[in-house]
Amino acid sequence: MVNIYVGNLPYSATEDDLRSLFSAHGVVDRVSLITDRITGRPRGFAFVEMADQAAAEAAIQALNGAELGGRTLTVNIAKPRSDRDRPRGGGRRGGY
């Protein structure tokens, strides 16, 4: 299973839009359009899973830099989840 990151999506993009876009290159197993936990609004990125490595690479090659809804897409292999979930700091230390 190849997990593909799709960034700089227009906020109007739907899971069906992405499935249609990627299906031109192979079978799409799953599309996860990421939304804000509080507002439920799209956050402008998604993950697409494809089972076939060659199809996934073809989709990345064809769609990275392509335009959707007036925005230039960023499409690449998604980083493993453990790399994305590292704490980024910004919290307070010490007590008040």
N, C-alpha and C positions, 0 to 999 in steps of 0.2 A: 504494500500500500504506500503510495506516494502522497504526502501532504503538501499542498501548494499554497503559498501565501499570495493573496491578491490585495494590493494596497492602492490607495488614492481613488477609491470607488466613489462615484457620485452617490449622494445620499438617497437618491431615488432608485438605485439599483436593487433588484430583488433576487432571491435565490433562483427563480426561474430564469432570469436574465443570465446569471452566471452559468447555470446548468446548460443553457442553450449555447453560450459562447464557447465553453470548454468541450461540449459534446461533439463539436466539429472536428476534434482531434482524437477522440476516443471515449470510452465509457466512463461516465462520472458516477462514482459510488455515493458521494455525499457532498453537500454544500452547507457550510456553516457561516451565515452572515452575522457578524458580531454586532451586538446592540449594547447600548448603555444600560446598566443594571437598574438605574433609577428612572430614567425617562423612557426607556424602551426604543429610543431613536437609534438608527444605524450609526456606527462609529467610523464608517468609511473604509473598512477592510473586511476580508472574509478568508476562509480556508476552503479549498476544494480538494477532495480526495479522489485519486484515480488509482486503479489497481495495476495498470500496465505502465511500467517504467518508461518505455519508448514513447507511448502516447503522452505521458506527463511531460517528458522532455520536449516533445514536439509542441505541446500547448504552451509551455513556458517560452520557448523560442519564438513562437508566432505571436503571443499575446503581450509579452513584456514590451512596453512602449506603445502598445495599441491604444486607441482612443475609445472610450465608452462614455456617453453622456457628456461630451465636452471635456473629459478629464483623461490624462495620460496614465495608464495603468502601470503599476509596479507588480511584476509577477515573477516569483522565484520559489525555490524549495523552502518550505517553512523550517525554521530552526526547531530543534527538539524542545518540547515543553519545558524541561528543566532549565534551559537557558533563558527562556522568556519570563519565568516566574521568580527570578531572583529578586530579593528586596532591593529597592532603589534608594532607600534612605528617605530623608525628608521629615522624619518624625522627631518629636521632641525627646530629649533625654533629661533625666533628672526630674525631681518633683517640685511642685509649687504649693 
